[in-house]
Amino acid sequence: MRAGALRHRITIQEPTSSVGALGEKIKSWADVSTIWAAIEPLRGREFLEAHQIEAEITTRFIIRYKSGLNTRMRIKFGIKYYKIESIINPDERNRYLEIMALETEDFS
């Protein structure tokens, strides 16, 4: 992987929770790290679900190897958010990761 291909800045976020003043549980997202990535939109499709047209976009993010990532996390790129579906370590060589993700609304 050439360094020039990793030209987009993305932020990896993880879910956090805290307790509010009234004792309610408040869910939010905390930044884990901001890193360089290559972004490749793979496909987009529309489908009918519950009488609504939904759009599904699958994107591949390629980053340098980073330990500690999991599928509970999400990616923020600009004003868009992506739900991490899978994390692939090609050939288990710990050189880079391929992250497959779905574009979503800001699911706080």
C-alpha positions as CSV (number, residue, x, y, z in Angstrom):
1,M,0.0,0.0,0.0
2,R,1.5,3.3,-1.1
3,A,1.3,6.1,1.5
4,G,-0.2,8.4,-1.2
5,A,-3.3,6.3,-1.4
6,L,-4.1,7.0,2.3
7,R,-5.2,10.6,1.6
8,H,-8.5,10.9,3.6
9,R,-8.7,11.7,7.3
10,I,-11.1,9.6,9.2
11,T,-12.0,9.4,12.9
12,I,-12.6,6.1,14.6
13,Q,-15.2,6.5,17.4
14,E,-16.4,4.1,20.2
15,P,-19.7,4.2,22.1
16,T,-19.7,5.5,25.6
17,S,-22.3,6.0,28.2
18,S,-22.7,8.2,31.3
19,V,-25.3,9.0,33.9
20,G,-27.2,12.3,33.6
21,A,-28.3,14.6,36.5
22,L,-31.6,12.7,36.8
23,G,-30.0,9.3,36.7
24,E,-30.7,8.6,33.1
25,K,-28.2,6.8,30.9
26,I,-26.8,9.0,28.2
27,K,-25.2,7.4,25.1
28,S,-22.6,9.2,23.1
29,W,-19.5,8.6,21.0
30,A,-15.9,9.3,21.9
31,D,-13.0,9.7,19.4
32,V,-10.5,6.8,19.6
33,S,-8.1,8.1,16.9
34,T,-7.9,10.2,13.8
35,I,-6.0,8.4,11.0
36,W,-5.3,8.4,7.3
37,A,-7.3,6.1,5.1
38,A,-8.0,5.1,1.5
39,I,-11.8,5.1,0.9
40,E,-13.4,2.9,-1.8
41,P,-17.2,3.0,-2.3
42,L,-18.0,-0.6,-3.3
43,R,-21.7,-0.5,-4.2
44,G,-25.0,1.2,-3.6
45,R,-28.4,-0.3,-3.8
46,E,-31.9,0.7,-3.1
47,F,-34.5,-1.6,-1.7
48,L,-38.1,-1.5,-0.5
49,E,-38.4,-2.1,3.2
50,A,-41.6,-1.3,5.2
51,H,-42.9,0.7,2.2
52,Q,-39.9,3.0,2.3
53,I,-37.1,3.2,-0.1
54,E,-33.8,2.8,1.7
55,A,-30.3,3.3,0.3
56,E,-27.5,1.0,1.3
57,I,-23.9,2.0,0.6
58,T,-21.0,-0.3,1.3
59,T,-17.6,1.3,1.7
60,R,-14.1,-0.2,2.2
61,F,-11.7,1.8,4.3
62,I,-8.1,0.8,4.1
63,I,-5.8,1.9,7.0
64,R,-2.4,1.1,8.4
65,Y,-2.7,-1.7,11.0
66,K,-4.1,-0.6,14.3
67,S,-4.9,-3.0,17.1
68,G,-8.0,-2.7,19.3
69,L,-10.6,-1.9,16.7
70,N,-13.9,-3.8,16.8
71,T,-17.3,-3.8,15.1
72,R,-19.0,-1.8,17.9
73,M,-17.1,1.2,16.7
74,R,-18.0,3.6,13.9
75,I,-16.1,5.8,11.4
76,K,-16.7,9.5,11.0
77,F,-15.6,10.9,7.6
78,G,-16.6,14.6,7.1
79,I,-20.3,14.8,8.0
80,K,-20.9,11.1,7.3
81,Y,-20.9,8.2,9.7
82,Y,-20.2,4.5,8.9
83,K,-21.2,1.4,10.9
84,I,-18.3,-1.0,10.9
85,E,-19.4,-4.4,9.6
86,S,-16.1,-6.3,9.5
87,I,-12.4,-5.7,10.0
88,I,-10.0,-7.8,7.8
89,N,-6.3,-8.2,8.4
90,P,-5.1,-9.5,5.0
91,D,-2.8,-12.5,5.3
92,E,-2.6,-11.8,9.1
93,R,0.5,-9.7,8.4
94,N,-0.4,-6.7,10.6
95,R,0.5,-4.3,7.8
96,Y,-2.9,-2.8,7.0
97,L,-6.6,-3.4,7.7
98,E,-9.6,-3.4,5.4
99,I,-12.7,-2.2,7.1
100,M,-16.1,-2.9,5.5
101,A,-18.7,-0.4,6.6
102,L,-22.3,0.8,5.9
103,E,-23.1,4.5,5.7
104,T,-25.7,5.4,8.3
105,E,-27.4,8.3,9.9
106,D,-25.8,9.7,13.0
107,F,-26.9,6.9,15.2
108,S,-26.1,8.4,18.6
